[in-house]
Amino acid sequence: MWKNTTWNILGMVIPSLIAIPAMAFMARILGVEKFGLFMLAFSVLGYAGIFDGGLTRAVIRAVAMHDGDRLKNRLVIGTASWAVIALSALACLLVYVFSDELVGLLNVTAESTPDAKAAFELLAFVIPPFLLGLIWFAYPEGCQNFFTLNIYKTFSGALVALLPVLAIVYEPTLASAILGLLVSRVLGLALAFIPCWQGLGGNFFVFNWRTLKELFSFGGWITFSNIISPLMVYADRFLLSNLVGAQRVAFYTAPSEAIARMSIVPGAVSRTIFPLFSKLQGEAGSVASRAHKGLLIASLLMALPVFLLAPQILELWLGVPYGHESSAILRILLVGFVFNAIAQIPFSRIQAHGKARLTAMIHLAELFPYLGVFALLVHFYGLLGAAMAWTLRVTVDFCILQYFSRRLGN
């Protein structure tokens, strides 16, 4: 487990080491508003993940449970690929058609509006290669072939970090940055194809209705959860942009992005244990206990120095305004980071047992109280209130997930 986690960490750390200075450069070239919009573009892309129909998670689980059965895995990958191609085309169309409305909701200044409209129209075409890449990378992940997976994901992540920077060097606009992102996702899709081709052969593009039904029986609840969960993960940024203006939202998205970068460690653990839990099923209790303790210690060791040096880190990374405006926000988010990190263990265990419906219902129960608390705290405390609301939500989420995970037995 820890060996595979190490490969996953390396596969995420290396692109992040490239992305951190890349983001610093972009923040200075694009300015506060356009850099904030670029971060919001990633949020749109993340929310478009609902259009994978929950199939990414379902594919990982199915491949893990098939334990190397090549014929079954070909049906799984081929069927999921065709389904996601259709779903991602729909997502692409929706984002393109409603790009003007999206820019309007973000309260973009008049000066930046034309560039923002062009950028979000272009962003629509990033969705299909992004989603199909998730499906193809799910194959080596389900096989627990994390060394191969992370070799390819390292190159893919590096391209995502570098190409938008190279694009704005040529032309310093938001649309150029998104064009760089599009090219990087297409190249990343080509990389994701390689392990599927090596493990399944080039003719794995088969479609099977029965396989699709089996995948959606699990993935359907993942989709429901993925509709609700990103609303809580990304809604803060969009609501803040609408309430306080796009020119200030970067002071929240910057520390939020720092938390996302730190989350590579719990993310790596989650990617390791989900196929492992899927394979072990009822024998996963002792593994979960060890993973929980190890992840708690690792998260605290990561959070403490950043908490103490928050102003200096933000100023050095993104510039003086961020060190002054965002340090308190980052410290509040760090508390939530620890709880959100250790929540990956019970969350993965519940879903590996096939109880995706339970996690979906938990997210639904959390949504409206969270949005209400978020609006209230933002009204009284501004950007700090947004950070408080997120930290409160992930803390409650951990407690609920831990309760239901323990009910699965040891």
N, C-alpha and C positions, 0 to 999 in steps of 0.2 A: 504494500500500500504506500509506504513512504518513498520507495524508489520511484514508483509511478508518479507520485505527487511531486517529487523533485524534477522529473522531466516536464511535468505540466507547469511548474513554476518557471523553469528556464524558458519554456516556450512562450511564456507571457512576460517575463522580466525583460528579456532581450528587446522585444519590440517596444516595451515601455521605456527602456533606457534611451531608445531612439526618439520616442514620442515626446518625452519630457522637454528636451531642448528644442525639438521641432515646434511644440506648442508655444514655448517662450518666444521663439522667432515670429510665429504667426501672430501672437498677441501684440507684438510691437509693430508689425507691418500692417495688419488689418485694422488696428485700433480697437477700442473697448467694445463698441456696438457690433461690428462685423465679426469680431472674434466670438462674442457671445452668441451670435446667430449661427456661426459654424458649429459651436457646441450644441446648439439646439437642433441643428441638422442631424447630428449623431443621435439625438433623442428621437427624432422622427424615424430615423432608420431603425433604431432599437424597437420602437413601438410597431413598426411594420413587421417585426418578427412574429406578430400574431398570425400573419398570413402564411406561416409554415404549417398551420393547422395542428400545431402540437406534434408534428411528425418528427422533428429533430430528436426530441426526448424519447418518443416512441420507437424510433429507429435504433437508438443507442440501447434501449432496454431489450428490444427484440433480438438484435445481433448478439448481445451478451447472453441471452437465454438460449439462443441457437448453438452457442459454444462451437463455432467453426463450421457449421453446416453450410457449405458453399451454395447449394441450390436454393435453400431457404433464404439466405442472405441476398442472393441475386434478386429474388422476388421482392424482398423488402426494399432494397435500394432503388431498383428500377421503378417499382410502383410509387414509392415516395417521391422520386425525382419528377415523374410526370405530374403528380398531384401538385407539387410545389411550383412547377413551371406555370400551371394554370392559375394557381392562387396568387403567385407573385405578379403575373401579368395584370390581374385585377387590382392589386395594390398599386402597381405602377400607374395605371390609368387614374385611380382615385387621387393620388398625390398630385399628378400632373394637372388634372382638371380643377382641383381645388387649391392650387398653389397660391392664387391671388388672395383667396379667403384666409389661408394660413398666414400669409404675410400681414394681412390686416389685423388678425387676432393678436399678433405679436407686438403690435404698437410700434412698428419700425418708423424711424424718422423719415421725412420726405426725401432727404438727400440720399439715403441708403435704399429706398424702396425699389427702384429699377434693378439694382444689382441683386437684391434679395429675391425678387420675383424670378429673375433668370436662374438664380442658384437653386431655388426650390423646384423649379420645373426640371432642371437637370438632375436633381436629387432623385426624382421619380425613377430614373433609369438605373440608379444604383441598386434598387431593391431586388430585381430578379437575380443578378449574379451573387448578391449577398446571401439571399435565402437558399439558393441551390447549393452554394458553397457550404452552408451549415449542414445540409443533408449529406453531402459527400464526405465531409470531415467526420460526420457521425459514425461512419463505417469503421475506421481504425479505432475510434474511441470505444465503440461497442465491443470490438475485439480486444480491448485493453492493450493495444499496440501503441503505447504512449510515446515511445521513442520516435517512431516514424511520424506519428501525428504531429509532434511538436517540432520536428525538423521542418515540415512543410508550413506549419502555422507560424513559425518564427519568420520565415521569409515573407509570408502573407502579411503578417502584422507589421513588419518593417516597411513593406510597400505602402500600406495604409498610412503610416506615419510620415513617410518621406515624400511621396508623390504630390500631396497637396502643397507642401512647402516649395517643392521645385516649381509647381504651377504658379504660385503667387510671386516667386522670384521673376518669372517671365512677365506676369501681369498681376498686379496686386489688387485683385478683386475677389469677392466672395464666390462668384461664379467660377473663377479659375480654380479656386481651392476645391470646389465640388467636382469639377472636371477631373482634377488629380485624384480625387477619391473614387470616381467612377472607373478610371483606368486601373487603379490599384485593386479594386474588387474584381474586375474582369481577369486580371493576372492571377489573383488569389483563387478564382474559380478553376483556372487551368491547373494550379498546384493541387487543389482539392481532388481533381479528377484522377491524379496519378495513383494514390494508394487504392482507390476503387478499381482502377484498371488492372493494377498488379494483383489484387486479391480475388477479383471476380471475373476478369476478362473484359474485353472491350465491348461485348454485346450484352451488358447487363441492363439495357434499357427495355425491360419487359414490364408489362402491366398486368396485374391480377386483382380482380374485384374482391375476392375473398381476403387477400392480404391487405387491401386498402381498408376493408371493414374492420379487420383485426387491429390495424394501426390506429384507426380513428376511434375505436372503442376505448383505447387508452388516451390517444392524442386529443380526442375531442374535449375531454376535461382539462387537458393541458392548455388547449386553445382558450377555453373559458377562463382559466387562471391567467393566461397570458394577456387576455383582454383587460382583466382587472388589475393585475400586478403592475404593468407598465404605467397605468394611470396613477398609481401611488409612487412609482419610481421617477416618472418624468413629468407628472402634472405640476409639481412644484415649480419647475423651470418655466413652463408655459404660462401658468397663472401669474407668476411673478413678472414675466415680461409684459403681460397684459395690465397688471396692476401698477407696476413701478416704471415700466418702459424698458425697451430692449437695451438702451444705453447703460442701464444699471444691473441688468440680470447677470452680466459676466462676473460681477463680484460675488455672486452665489454659485454660478456654474463652475468657476475656477476651483474653489475648494471642494466642490462636489466631484469634480473630475479627479482631483487629487485622491479623494476617498476611493473612487472607482479604480484608480491605478494601484492603490494599496490593496484592493480587494483581489488582486491576482493570487494571493496565497490562499484565502478561503475558496476562491474560485477553482484553483488547482486541486484542492482537496475534494471539492464537490464533484469535479469531473472524474476524479479517481474512484471515489466511493460509490457513485451511482451505478455504474456497471457491475462493480463488485457486490454491492447490496442486492442488485437484480439477480445475480448468479447465486448468492448465498441464501437469499430469502430469510427464512426463520432462524438461520444461524448467524445473523449479522450483529447480534446484540453486543458481544464483547468487542468487536471491531469498532462499533459506534462509540463505545465508551472510551476506548483509547484515542480515537480520532478527535473526540470532543475535548479531552484534556489537552492533547497536543496543540489543537487549534486555538484554544483559549490562551495558552501560554504564548504562542507565536503572535497572536493578535495584540496582546498587551505589550509585548516587546516592540512591536512595530509602532503602536499608537503613542506610547509614552514620549519618546524623543520628539516626534512631530508635534505633540501637544505642547511641549515645553518651548520649542523653537519655531512655533507657527509663524510669527511675523517675519522673522529672518528668512525662513524657507520661501514664503510667498513673495517677498520682495526680491530675493535673489532669482527666483524662478521666473516671475512674470512682470516685475517692476514695482516701483514704490507705491502706486495707488492700491495695488492688491494687498501689500503688506499692511497697509493702514486700514483698509476697508473690510478685509476678508479673514483676518486672523481669528477673531472671536467666532465667526461662523465655522471655520475649520475645526476649532476646538470642540464645539458642540457636536459637529458631525462625527468626530472621532469617537465619542462615547457610543453613538449609534453604530459606528463601524464594528466595534467589538461584538455587540449583540447580533448584528447582522451576519458577522463572520461565523459565529458558533451556531447560528440558526441553520446553516447549510447542512449540518449533520442530521438533525431530525427531519428536515425537509426532504433530503435525498432518501432517507430511510422510508419515509411514508410513501413516497412516489415509487420507490423500487418494489414495494409490496403491492403495487397496482392500485393504490388508493389515491389516484390523481383527483378524484371527485372531492375528497376531503380537503386537500390543499386549495382547490378552487373555492369551496364553500368558506374556508377560513379567509381567503383574500376578499371574497364578496362581503363577508361580515365586517371586515376592517375598512372597506373603501369609504363609505359615507361618513362614519365617525372621523376618519382621518381627514377628509376634505373639509369637514366642519371645523375641526380643531385647527387645521392649517389656515383657513380663512380668518379665524378668530385671532390666532397668534400673529399672523402677518399684519392684521389690522392694528394690533397694539405694539408689535415689536419689529415690523418690517422684515428685512432679510434674516435677522436673527430669529424671528418667529418661525420662518420657514424651516430653518435648521432645527429648532426645538421640536417642531411637529414631526419631522422625519425621524429624528432620534427616538421620540416617544413611540412612534408607530413600529419601528423595527424592534424595539425592546418588548413591546406587547406581543408582536408577531413571534419572537423567539419563545416567550413563555407558553403561548398556545401550542406551537409546534412541538415543543419539548413534552408537554403534557400528553399529546396524542401519540407521539413517538414511543413514550414509555408504556403506553397501553398495548403496544404491539407485542410486548413481552421481551424477555432477554434471551 
